[in-house]
């Protein structure tokens, strides 16, 4: 399941250009992680680097099966690009 989630995350990041989503919620990376941990119980399970030197993360709560995909800038700003049940 985790491997499938990682492939889905990578597919979403390559299929959906970030610039096409003008109202993506963004905030400080540490604050975003705290919010996702408190609200959904999610923690990072996969990290990777994009071709534009951004870092993506897949956060997951295995008990509730909620997930979030973040795109992080070198300036430590996280933007939510995907979220599921």
C-alpha positions, 0 to 999 in steps of 0.5 A: 500500500505504501509503495502504491501511495508513493507512485500515486504521489509521484504521478500527481506531482508530475501530472499537475503543474503547481503554477496552475493552482493559484489558491493552494494553501501554503505556510511555513513547513514546520507549521504545516507539519504540526497542523497535519499531525494535530488535525489528521495524525499524519506523518511523513512516509515518503520524501523526494526531490523534483526536477525544479529543486523542490521537495515533495512529501507524502504524509499518511495516517495508516489507521484512518488512511488519510494522506496529504501531498506537500510541495516544499520550497527551498525557503521552507514554505510548504504548499498542499497539492493533494489530500485524500480520505 
